[in-house]
Amino acid sequence: MAHDAATGYLNVNNNDDDDNGGGTGNEYINEYNGVDNMNNLDYSGRNMENDGEGGNYNNNGGGYYFPSRWNTITTRLLSLYGKTQVGSVYEQLNDGARALDLRPKIYNNGTVGFHHGSLIDIPLTSITLGGLLEDAKQWCNDNPKELVLIFHSELVHEAGYNGLSSQVYVESDDNYNADANDDANGDDGSNRNLEDEENEEEDAAENNQEQQADNDDDGYQQQEQQYQYYYSGVAKMKQIYKEAGVPYISCDEIAGLTVGDIMEMADLSKLDGKGYLIAVDRHDMYASFCGKANWVQDELVTCHTKYYEEQQQQQHNQDGDNSPQMSFIHCTDTKGTGLSKLNALKEYVTASTNNDASDNYNELGPPADESYYPFNQIQGFWQVDATSVQIGLMHASNLLDDNRRSDVNKEMATMAYHGEFNAISVFALDNVALNGNAMFSILRNACGQSVIPDDMENPACGQELVMPNMSTSHTLPLVWNIVLFVVYGALAVMVLIMLVQAFGLRNEGPQEHRLICHGHVV
């Protein structure tokens, strides 16, 4: 699964002019041009009107806000740092992903975009839900035998809790699926009405009243099944998915099904498409993930941490220096301290699948109730907290660079090849462009997993096959390095200018108060 798949569109120009803001572009741009006022606030702190062009970054926290270049720089740095994937979902699926992790955000104007937790909102100029679905459908059309799953989680609203807590009365999924089948069969309902009329004419007169009563009951039950209450955020996404012709179902509908059953539900040919694509979540207020996430805060493994060296501290204390001596541990130091980081991550992901089954969200391991948790997620990537982001930015790093330099995807694929996981349901990775296809090949060819027919009675599988070649020399795109150089260079120039001005003011300040009397400075 491509972790936070929508971040692949960050800093990518969208050349599609449709209403959904979808499509895929390959030209890197700065979405934050002219964003001295990033939050669309005037200098008195009041919200300004939306310009109607999609992006609306209102500050809902209240209070007075005075925009500055520092806010702009911070937003740009977080945008660069928080990117977990490279390219559109079409490219990510080409790189081996078969599931997409999406974090939707609903804006006040009704547009559905995406966010990456507290790090960054993916600008609407980059991608919206409608545009992302078009890219995914195009890939399914080009690869009609593959199944692609879309997982939602952490749904947020620009208006906060109040934007999510309301409920609306809309058509249910069952009615949507029935409509899809009717469209596929060319049946608009008129044939059924004619058949009912013919049957009624053939029935005996004495049964008309009973049949009428039965029809009334059936009609009432049908209406109850076709319409039901949904949280407003889920209802909005249902509308977009229905317009895109992509099934969007709840977790309880997918529990206990086989891959074949899910492919039947995900068949896009029912709506004149090709391939298999389906979205799923709990349909609760936050569109929660259908499986056990294995995200335990006290055991998270980040790429960067800080610690204090005891020996150095004792020496400085003896010398009379009581200031703490701080050092850093980086996952990118693959021949030094980074080894402890990698080993900790290996233990984390192994526990996620090999521990005893438990439904406790604060314990790593597969779920015990597979009907409530149809999926078990393995998070094979570096986690993020405030400290790791701060240290990463201090060392001019980002999540993609951490992933590449630490060879974490290669290590996860190697563990999967050697069968170190008892069972794999959903394996989430950052930067699937790097060794994503190797992981896909290993999982697809695991013994007992492949459904590809073979003339041999016992086809080769698992470790009977050669481990796929994996690259460790991928570098970031040239344009991406240029963007990093420009941003960090601009930050350094700004700091230098401020220092020069500060020294200048210090030297000029006392001169303004000097008096010269008879040629002498007083």
C-alpha positions in Angstrom: 0.0 0.0 0.0 1.2 3.5 -0.9 1.3 5.4 2.5 -0.3 8.8 2.1 -0.6 8.4 -1.7 -1.9 11.9 -2.3 1.3 13.5 -1.2 2.8 12.3 -4.5 1.0 15.2 -6.1 2.7 17.8 -3.9 4.8 20.3 -5.9 3.4 18.9 -9.2 1.7 21.1 -11.6 -1.9 20.0 -12.5 -2.5 20.7 -16.2 -6.1 19.4 -16.2 -8.6 22.2 -16.5 -11.7 20.1 -15.5 -13.9 21.0 -12.6 -12.6 18.3 -10.4 -9.1 19.6 -10.6 -7.9 16.2 -11.4 -5.3 14.8 -13.8 -1.6 14.3 -13.6 1.2 16.7 -14.3 5.0 16.3 -14.3 6.1 19.9 -14.0 7.2 20.9 -10.6 5.7 24.3 -9.4 5.3 26.3 -6.3 1.7 26.0 -5.2 2.3 28.8 -2.6 3.0 31.6 -5.0 2.0 34.9 -3.4 1.3 33.3 -0.1 2.5 36.0 2.3 -1.1 35.6 3.5 -1.2 31.8 3.7 -4.4 31.7 5.7 -6.5 34.1 3.6 -6.7 36.5 6.5 -6.6 40.3 6.4 -4.3 42.1 8.8 -7.1 42.7 11.3 -7.4 38.9 11.7 -10.7 38.6 10.0 -11.3 35.8 7.4 -11.1 37.0 3.8 -13.5 35.8 1.1 -12.5 32.8 -0.9 -11.3 33.8 -4.4 -13.3 30.9 -5.9 -10.2 29.2 -7.4 -10.2 26.2 -5.1 -7.7 26.7 -2.4 -9.1 28.2 0.8 -6.7 28.1 3.7 -8.8 29.8 6.4 -7.5 30.0 9.9 -10.2 28.5 12.1 -8.3 28.9 15.3 -9.5 32.4 15.8 -7.5 35.4 17.1 -5.3 37.8 15.3 -2.9 36.7 12.7 -0.1 38.7 11.0 1.2 36.8 8.0 4.9 36.8 7.3 7.6 35.4 5.1 8.5 33.0 8.0 5.0 31.4 7.8 5.5 31.0 4.0 8.9 29.4 4.5 7.6 27.1 7.2 4.8 25.9 4.9 7.2 25.3 2.0 9.6 23.4 4.2 6.8 21.2 5.6 5.5 20.6 2.1 8.9 19.4 1.0 9.5 17.4 4.2 6.0 15.7 4.3 6.0 14.2 0.8 5.9 10.4 1.2 5.4 9.4 -2.5 6.7 10.4 -5.9 4.3 10.9 -8.7 0.6 10.4 -9.3 -1.3 7.3 -8.2 -1.0 6.1 -11.7 2.7 6.1 -11.3 2.5 4.6 -7.8 0.4 1.7 -9.1 2.9 1.2 -11.9 5.6 1.0 -9.1 3.9 -1.9 -7.5 1.2 -0.4 -5.1 -2.2 -2.2 -5.2 -3.7 -0.2 -2.3 -3.8 3.6 -1.7 -3.9 5.2 1.7 -5.8 8.5 1.5 -6.5 11.1 4.2 -9.5 13.2 2.9 -10.2 16.8 3.8 -13.5 18.4 3.0 -13.4 22.2 2.4 -16.2 24.6 3.1 -16.9 25.0 -0.6 -17.6 21.3 -0.8 -14.4 20.3 -2.5 -12.7 17.1 -1.2 -8.9 17.3 -1.1 -6.3 15.6 1.1 -4.0 16.2 4.0 -1.0 14.6 5.6 -1.9 14.8 9.3 -0.6 17.9 11.1 2.3 18.3 8.6 0.6 19.8 5.6 -2.6 20.1 3.5 -2.2 19.0 -0.1 -3.2 22.1 -2.0 -6.3 21.8 -4.2 -4.3 23.1 -7.1 -2.4 19.8 -6.9 -5.1 17.2 -6.7 -8.7 16.6 -5.5 -10.5 13.3 -4.8 -12.2 13.5 -8.2 -8.9 14.0 -10.0 -7.2 11.2 -8.1 -10.0 8.8 -9.0 -9.6 9.6 -12.6 -5.9 8.7 -12.5 -6.7 5.4 -10.6 -9.5 4.5 -13.1 -7.1 5.2 -16.0 -4.6 2.8 -14.5 -7.3 0.1 -14.0 -8.4 0.6 -17.6 -4.8 0.0 -18.7 -4.4 -3.0 -16.3 -7.9 -4.6 -16.3 -6.9 -7.7 -14.4 -5.6 -6.0 -11.3 -7.6 -5.1 -8.2 -6.9 -1.8 -6.5 -8.2 -0.9 -3.0 -8.6 2.6 -1.7 -8.5 3.0 2.1 -9.7 6.2 3.8 -8.7 7.3 7.3 -8.6 10.5 9.4 -11.2 12.4 7.5 -11.2 16.1 8.5 -13.3 19.1 7.7 -12.2 22.7 7.2 -14.9 23.7 9.7 -13.6 21.3 12.3 -15.8 18.9 14.3 -19.1 20.7 13.4 -18.4 20.0 9.7 -18.3 16.2 10.3 -20.8 15.6 13.1 -24.0 16.3 11.1 -25.9 13.6 9.3 -27.8 13.5 6.0 -30.4 11.2 4.6 -29.1 9.8 1.3 -29.2 6.7 -1.0 -27.5 3.7 0.5 -24.7 1.6 -1.1 -27.2 -1.2 -1.8 -29.3 1.1 -4.0 -26.1 2.3 -5.7 -25.0 -1.2 -6.5 -28.5 -2.0 -7.8 -28.4 1.0 -10.1 -25.0 -0.1 -11.4 -26.4 -3.6 -12.2 -29.4 -2.1 -13.9 -27.3 0.2 -16.0 -25.1 -2.7 -17.0 -28.1 -4.8 -18.0 -29.7 -1.9 -19.9 -32.7 -2.0 -17.5 -34.2 1.3 -16.5 -37.1 -0.1 -14.5 -39.8 0.1 -17.1 -39.6 -3.6 -18.0 -40.3 -4.6 -14.4 -43.3 -2.3 -14.3 -44.8 -3.9 -17.4 -44.2 -7.4 -16.1 -45.9 -6.5 -12.8 -48.9 -5.1 -14.7 -49.2 -8.3 -16.8 -49.0 -10.5 -13.7 -51.6 -8.4 -12.0 -54.0 -8.8 -14.9 -53.5 -12.6 -14.9 -54.0 -13.0 -11.2 -57.4 -13.7 -9.8 -59.5 -10.7 -8.7 -59.8 -12.1 -5.2 -56.0 -11.8 -4.7 -55.7 -8.2 -5.8 -56.1 -6.7 -2.3 -53.6 -9.0 -0.8 -51.0 -8.4 -3.5 -51.6 -4.6 -3.2 -50.8 -4.9 0.5 -47.7 -6.9 -0.1 -46.5 -4.4 -2.7 -47.0 -1.6 -0.3 -45.0 -3.4 2.4 -42.2 -4.2 -0.2 -42.2 -0.6 -1.4 -41.8 0.7 2.2 -39.0 -1.8 2.9 -37.3 -0.9 -0.4 -37.3 2.7 0.5 -35.9 2.0 3.9 -33.1 0.0 2.3 -32.4 2.6 -0.4 -32.1 5.5 1.9 -30.4 5.9 5.3 -28.5 8.4 7.4 -24.8 9.0 6.7 -22.3 11.4 8.3 -22.1 14.5 6.0 -18.4 13.9 5.1 -19.1 10.3 4.1 -22.2 11.4 2.1 -20.1 14.0 0.2 -17.5 11.4 -0.7 -20.3 8.9 -1.7 -21.5 11.6 -4.1 -18.0 12.0 -5.7 -17.5 8.2 -5.9 -20.9 7.7 -7.6 -20.2 10.4 -10.1 -16.8 8.8 -10.9 -18.4 5.3 -11.2 -16.3 3.8 -8.4 -17.9 1.6 -5.7 -17.5 3.0 -2.2 -18.6 0.6 0.6 -18.4 0.2 4.4 -16.2 -2.3 6.2 -18.9 -4.6 7.2 -19.7 -5.3 3.6 -16.1 -6.5 2.9 -15.5 -8.6 6.0 -15.1 -12.3 5.4 -15.0 -12.0 1.6 -12.5 -13.6 -0.7 -10.5 -11.7 -3.3 -12.8 -13.0 -5.9 -15.8 -11.7 -4.0 -14.2 -8.3 -3.7 -13.3 -8.2 -7.4 -17.0 -8.8 -8.2 -18.0 -5.8 -6.1 -15.1 -3.7 -7.6 -15.8 -4.5 -11.2 -15.8 -1.2 -13.1 -17.3 -2.8 -16.2 -20.7 -2.5 -14.5 -20.4 1.2 -15.2 -18.8 1.1 -18.6 -15.2 1.0 -17.2 -12.5 -1.6 -17.0 -10.6 -3.2 -14.2 -11.3 -3.4 -10.5 -11.3 -0.5 -8.2 -13.1 -0.1 -4.8 -13.0 2.3 -1.8 -13.7 1.2 1.7 -13.9 2.7 5.2 -16.1 2.4 8.3 -18.5 5.1 7.1 -18.1 6.7 10.6 -17.5 10.4 11.3 -13.8 10.1 10.4 -14.0 7.6 7.6 -11.8 5.3 9.7 -9.5 2.5 8.3 -11.1 -0.9 8.1 -8.3 -2.8 9.7 -6.0 -2.7 12.7 -3.5 0.1 12.0 -0.7 -1.2 14.4 0.1 2.4 15.3 1.2 2.4 18.9 2.4 5.8 20.0 4.8 4.6 22.8 6.5 2.2 20.4 6.8 4.3 17.2 10.2 4.3 15.5 11.2 7.6 13.9 14.2 8.3 11.7 15.7 11.0 13.9 15.9 11.2 17.6 18.1 13.1 20.1 19.9 11.9 23.2 22.4 13.2 25.8 25.8 11.5 26.0 26.4 10.6 29.7 30.2 10.4 29.5 30.5 13.8 27.9 27.9 15.3 30.3 29.9 14.0 33.3 33.1 15.5 31.9 31.5 18.9 31.4 30.0 18.8 34.9 33.5 18.2 36.3 34.7 21.2 34.3 31.9 23.3 35.7 29.8 23.3 32.5 26.2 22.2 33.4 24.8 22.6 29.9 23.5 19.4 28.4 25.4 17.8 25.6 23.0 16.7 22.9 23.6 14.2 20.1 21.4 12.8 17.4 20.6 9.3 16.0 19.8 9.2 12.3 18.3 6.2 10.4 20.3 7.4 7.5 23.6 6.6 9.3 23.5 3.0 8.0 27.0 2.1 9.2 26.6 3.7 12.6 23.7 4.7 14.9 21.3 4.0 12.1 21.6 0.3 12.6 19.8 0.5 15.9 17.0 2.5 14.2 16.6 -0.2 11.5 16.6 -3.0 14.0 14.0 -1.2 16.1 11.8 -0.8 13.0 12.2 -4.5 12.1 11.1 -5.5 15.6 8.1 -3.1 15.2 6.8 -4.5 11.9 7.5 -8.1 13.0 5.5 -7.6 16.1 2.7 -6.2 14.0 2.1 -9.6 12.3 3.7 -12.2 14.6 2.5 -11.2 18.1 -0.5 -12.9 19.6 -3.8 -11.7 18.1 -5.4 -8.8 20.0 -8.1 -6.2 19.3 -6.4 -3.8 21.7 -5.3 -0.8 19.6 -2.4 -0.1 22.0 -0.9 -3.5 21.4 1.0 -4.5 18.3 -0.2 -7.7 16.6 -2.9 -9.0 14.3 -6.6 -8.5 15.2 -8.5 -11.2 17.0 -11.9 -10.2 15.6 -11.4 -10.4 11.8 -15.0 -9.5 11.1 -14.5 -6.1 12.7 -10.9 -5.8 11.4 -10.8 -7.4 8.0 -7.3 -6.0 7.4 -4.1 -6.0 9.4 -1.7 -3.2 8.5 2.1 -3.4 8.7 3.6 0.1 8.8 7.0 -0.5 7.2 8.1 3.1 7.2 9.7 5.7 9.5 7.1 7.4 11.7 7.0 11.1 12.4 6.7 13.2 15.5 7.5 16.8 16.3 11.1 16.0 17.3 11.9 14.0 14.3 10.5 16.7 12.0 12.6 19.4 13.8 15.8 17.3 13.6 15.1 16.3 10.0 14.7 20.0 8.9 17.8 21.0 10.8 19.8 18.4 8.8 18.2 19.4 5.4 16.4 16.1 5.1 12.9 14.9 4.2 10.8 11.7 4.4 11.7 10.6 0.8 15.4 11.2 1.4 15.2 9.4 4.7 13.5 6.4 3.0 16.1 6.3 0.2 19.3 6.7 2.3 18.2 4.2 5.0 17.3 1.5 2.4 14.2 0.7 4.5 12.1 -0.5 1.5 14.9 -2.9 0.6 15.0 -4.3 4.1 11.2 -4.7 4.3 11.2 -6.6 1.0 14.1 -8.8 2.1 12.2 -9.7 5.3 9.1 -10.6 3.3 11.1 -12.7 0.9 12.6 -14.7 3.8 9.2 -15.3 5.3 9.8 -13.4 8.6 6.1 -12.4 8.7 3.4 -14.9 9.7 0.8 -13.3 7.5 0.6 -10.2 5.4 -2.6 -8.3 4.8 -1.7 -4.7 4.0 1.9 -3.6 3.9 2.3 0.1 3.8 5.5 1.7 2.4 6.7 5.2 1.8 8.3 6.0 -1.6 6.9 2.9 -3.5 8.9 4.2 -6.5 11.9 2.7 -4.8 11.7 -1.2 -4.7 7.9 -1.1 -4.7 7.8 -3.5 -7.6 10.2 -5.9 -5.9 7.9 -6.0 -2.8 4.9 -6.6 -5.1 6.7 -9.5 -6.9 7.6 -11.1 -3.5 4.1 -10.8 -2.1 2.4 -11.9 -5.4 4.6 -15.0 -5.7 4.4 -16.0 -2.0 3.4 -19.6 -1.7 -0.4 -19.9 -1.4 -0.9 -16.3 -2.5 -0.8 -16.4 -6.3 -3.9 -17.3 -8.3 -2.2 -17.1 -11.7 -2.8 -20.4 -13.5 0.3 -22.5 -14.2 0.8 -25.6 -16.3 2.8 -27.2 -13.5 1.0 -28.9 -10.7 3.2 -27.3 -8.1 4.6 -24.0 -9.5 7.6 -22.4 -8.0 6.8 -19.9 -5.3 8.4 -18.0 -2.3 12.0 -18.6 -1.8 12.1 -21.2 -4.6 12.2 -18.1 -6.8 15.2 -15.7 -7.1 14.9 -12.6 -5.0 14.1 -9.6 -7.2 16.8 -7.2 -7.9 16.5 -4.1 -5.7 18.0 -0.7 -6.2 19.8 1.2 -3.6 21.1 4.0 -5.8 17.9 5.9 -6.6 18.4 9.6 -6.3 15.7 12.2 -6.1 14.7 13.8 -9.4 16.9 16.7 -10.6 14.1 19.2 -10.4 13.4 18.0 -6.8 17.0 18.7 -5.8 16.8 22.1 -7.4 13.7 22.9 -5.5 15.3 21.9 -2.2 18.4 24.0 -3.1 16.4 27.1 -3.9 14.3 26.8 -0.7 17.1 26.2 1.6 19.2 28.8 -0.2 16.5 31.4 0.1 16.2 30.6 3.8 19.9 31.1 4.3 19.9 34.4 2.4 17.0 35.7 4.5 18.9 34.9 7.7 22.0 36.5 6.4 20.2 39.7 5.4 18.5 39.9 8.8 21.9 39.5 10.5 23.4 42.2 8.4 20.5 44.6 9.1 20.7 43.8 12.8 24.4 44.7 13.0 23.8 47.8 10.9 21.1 49.0 13.3 23.3 48.3 16.3 26.1 50.5 14.9 23.8 53.3 13.7 21.6 53.4 16.8 24.0 55.2 19.2 25.0 57.7 16.5 21.5 59.1 16.4 21.8 60.2 20.0 25.3 61.9 19.7 25.6 65.6 20.0 28.5 67.6 18.6 29.4 70.8 20.5 32.2 73.1 19.3 33.6 70.2 17.3 33.6 67.7 20.2 31.3 64.7 20.5 29.2 64.9 23.7 
